């Protein structure tokens, strides 16, 4: 039940991010923009994504159909990566160039997981972050001008230092990273960020997911690893890498899109709701969440057309609300009028649907209730 409630909270955040960007609260005053010039963000450009499994759930195949990790996908394909979530985000045009590779590190290397290769390594390799960036940029390069048809590249967290199969040599030969290794990782990420900037692209970095929202031991057992990073070293890794990047590469963009996080059951990878929430946070922060939507307007107070906030029940707001409600009712839970505070990227608001219950008892469309936060 706890996972259901957290998933519902994250999904509600997705709605609120887009609503806040598109029109904000119904109680907000609409500013008078008469005679003012509005800056229009070019939302027609694709977003580039590179990195490891947070960016894509797929491992890379070479031309000979050889692949590290035997070509496996995260969760057997039952996984929504951040790159996929950006494509699906209702507030975006869906244009994403994704060169991320599940399992990759900042440097090129084979997989050497003992459970798969019995002390040896794969013949195929993961590509380095620099190679991934070069590929992604090449796909949007103009043949006539040489300019890149993109503004942002999302650089997701690498596997470096996280576990025993992140070094390109047999697991029995690996040891946990020390502080110097962590600074070396920060330097490699900084070089990728500098390369992006030299191309006229804005690199976007994010903190690692909070340590209390993942399970590193479960990650070890579910991934058949010899060892994973300790919780204390994980915190030190995030502090060292992100602190160095913020200090040494201030031109980059930093968005903590995984502040609210739930892992899908393997100890490390995000749930669909977590990825969807992260994608919408990114789109809002970079100014790409600009899908034109009419909020409010003439409301005839019928549940058939819209809810109490003027959201079309056939729009993604209505469908997402119905999805959360259906999930709630499946567990036989009644709605709650009170809810506690949650730590997250955005505030939590109550959406009442008392009018729907009181005024439309015979209206079939009123079965699609608006979610009551728990």
N, C-alpha and C positions, 0 to 999 in steps of 0.2 A: 504493500500500500504506500510505503514511503516513496518508492520509485515513481509510482503513479502521480503522487502529489507534486514531487519535484519536476516531473515531466510536464505536468499541467502548468506549474508556475513558469517554467522556461518558455512554454508555448505562449502563455499569456504575455510574457515579455516581448516575444516576437510581434504580437499584435500591437502592443503599446509603443514599440520603437517606430513602427511604420505610421501609426496613428499620430504620434507626437510630431513626426517629421511632416506628415501630410496636412495636418490641420490642428494638432494639439488638442487640448481639452475643450469640451463643448462650452465650458464656462469662461474660456479666455476671450478677451476682447480682440476683435480683428483690427489690426493696425491700418490706418489710412495711408495707403501707398500711392495715392493719386499724385501723379507728377514725378514719382521717384523712378529711378532706373533700377531694374532688377537684374541681378547677375544670373545667367542661365548656365548651369553646369552641363557639359557635354556628356550625357548619359549614353551616347551611342557607341562609345569606345569600349572595347573589351577589357576585362581585368585579367592580369596574368597571375598564375599561381605556381609556385615551386615549393619544394620541400619534401617532407616524408609523409607518413600515413595520415597526419592531420589534414594534409592537402589532397591526398588521393589514397584510395584503398587498394590500388593495384600495384603489384610488383612488375618490373620491366622485363620483356622478352627481347632477345637479340634476333638477328636475322636467321639464326639457326634454330630458333624456338627453344633456346636455352634461357633459363632465368634464375636469378638468385631466389632462395626460399621456394624453389620448385614452381615458381609462378603463382604462388598462392595469393589470394586477396584477403583483406581483413574480414574476419567473421564469415568467411565463405561467400562474400558478396552481400551479406545482410548488414550493410554499413553505409551511412551517408556521410561522406567526407565534407570538409569545409568547401572544397572546390565544387563538389556537386551541389551543395546547399546554395552556393552563390548562383548557380545556374537556375535553380528552382525558386529562388527568392521572388515573391510576387512584386516587390518594389523595384526590381532590376530587369534589364532587357535580356538577361540570360546569356550574354556574350562573355564567355570565359575561355581563356587559353590555359589549359592545365598540364604542366609538365612535371608535376610532383610525382614521386615514386615511393610507395609504401616500403619502409625498411631502410631508406637511404640515410646517408650521413653527408656532412658537408664535403667530404672527400670521396672519390671513387673507390669502391672496394667490393670484394665478393662476399657472399654469405658463408660463414663457417660454423653453422650451428651443428653441434655434435649429434643431436637427435635426427638430423636430416642427412649429414654428410660423414658421420662416424670419424671425426677427427680430421677430415679433409675440408676443402672449400669448393664452392660452386665455380664452374668455368665462366659463367656470366657474371657481370658486375652491376652494381647500382651506379648511376651517374652522379657526379659531384653536383653541388648546388650551382657552381659556375656554369657547368655544361647545361644544366636545366634552364638557367636564366638565358643563356645564349640561344637555346632552342626556342624558348617561349618568345623572345624578342624577335627572332628571325621570322616567326610566323606572322608578325604584324608589321614588318618592315616594308615601307613603300619602295617599289622598284624604281620609281621616277625621281624621288627626292631623298631616299635613304632615311626618312623620318619614321618613327615608330608610332603606330596607331594605337597607343595605350598611354595611360598616365600612371597607373599603379601596378605594382607587383607585390602580391602577398607572399611573404617568406615564412613558411611555417616551421615549427621547431624540428630540429634534426634528432637522430638517434644517438649522436655522439655522446659518449659517457653514460648513457642510460642503462646499458646492459652488456653482457659478455659477448654478444655477436655484433658489436658496433666498432670493431677494430680491424677487420680484414684478416684475421689470423685465428687459428683454432682456439676455441673457448678456454681450453686448458692452459693456454699461454697468456691469458689476459688477466689484468688486475684493474681495480677501480681507479678512476681518474683522481689525480691529486689537484691541488689548486692551480698549479702551473698548466696542467692539461686543460682545465676549464678556461683559463685565460687564452690559451691557444685556440680553443673553440670560438671564443668571442672574437678573436682576431680574424678567423676564417669567415665568420658571418659578416664582420665589418667589411672585409674585402668584397664580398658578394654585394653588400649594400652600396659600396663605393662604385662597383661596376654598374649597378643599376642606375645610380645617379649620373654616371658618365654617359649613359644612353638617353638621358632625359626622362628616366622613369623614377617614380617615388617608391622606395622600398617601405613596406609595412611590416613591422615586427610586433610580436605579442609575448607577454609573459607566459611561462609554462602554466598548465592547469594547477590550481591549488593542491598542495600535497594531501590535504585532508579529504579531497574529493576523488582521489584515485587509490588503488590498492596495488602497491608495487610487488608484493608477494604473489598475489593473484596474477599479475602481469607475468611474473617469472614462470609460474606453473602452466598457465594457459598458453604461453608462447614457447614452452619447452626450452627455456634458457637455463644456463648454469647459475647465473646470478644476475641480480638487478641492483641498481643504485640504492643506497640506503636513504631513508627519509631525510636525515640530516644533510647528507650530501646533495640530495635533490634540491633542498632549499638553498644550499650554498651555490649550486649550479645556476639556478634561476637568478639569484642575487648577483653572481659574478658576471654571467653572460649579459643579462639585461642591463645591469648597472654600467658595464663597460660600453655597451652599444649606445646607451643614452648619453653617456659622457663624451664618447669619442666620435659619435656619428649623430650629432643633434639635428642634422638636416633631414634625417629619416622621420617617418611617422610611426608612432607607437600607440597601439590600440589594445586594451586589455579585454579582448572579446571572449576570453575563456574564464572570466571572473566567476560567473555562475556556471557550474560544470557538473555533469553527471556522466559516469563511465557506463558503457553498455553491458558490462558483465565480464569483460576480459581483464579488467583492472586498469586500463589505460585509455582506450579509445572512446570518443564522445558518443552519446546517444544521438538519434536523429534530431530530437528537440534541441539538444545542446548545439549541434552544428547549425541548425536553422536560426537559432537565436544569435550565434556568433556572426553568421553571414549578414543578418539584418543590422547588427551593431556596426559592422564594417561599412556597409552601404550608407548608413546614416552619417557616420563619422567622415567619410570621404565625399559626401554630398551626392551620392549616386542614387539614393532612395527617392526618386522623384516621379514615380508613376502618378499621372494625373487622376485623382479620385475626388468626387464631390462629397464633402462631408456636411451633413445637416441639410439645409434647404427646406423646401415645403414638406412638412411631415404631417400626414393625415392621421397619425396616431394608430395606424393599423399594423399588426405584427406581420402581415403578409409581405410588405415591401421592405421594412427596415426595423431595426431594433431601437431602443431608447436613445441611442447616440447617432442615429441617422445612417448606420451602416447597412448597406444592402445585404439581405440575408443570403443572396446568391453569390455575393462577392467572397473573396478569400477570408475576410473578417468573419462572415457568417458561417462559412464552411469550417473554419478553424474553431470557432466557438462550439459548433455542433459536434465536431470531433472530440473536443475535450469533454463536453457533456456526455456524449455517448460512452466514453471511456469511464467517466465517473459513475454513470448509472449501471454499467456492467458489473461494478463491484458492489452494487446495492447500497451505495452511500447516499444519504440525503444531503441537500445543500446546507451549508453553514452560513450563518449571518455574520459570524466573526472570524477573523483570521489573524494570525500572528505576523510579525515582521519577518521579512526575508532579506537576506543580503544579496544584492544583484546590481546589474548595471543600471537598471531603471527602477523607478518607484512602482509600487503595487497599488492598483486602484480597484474599487468595488464597482461592479456593473450590475445595477439592480434591474430586475425584470418583473417587479410586482405588478406594474400596469398591465403586463402581458397576461398575468394570471388572473387579475381582477376583472379586466375589461373585455377579455376575449376568450371566455371559457369554451365557446363553441368553434373557435377558429383553429383549424388543423395546423396552420403554420406556426401556431404558438408552441407546438411541441418542440421546436428548435429553440430551446432556451439559451439565454446568454449566460456564460459561465460565471458562477459565483466563486471568487477566490476563497480558498480554504485556509 
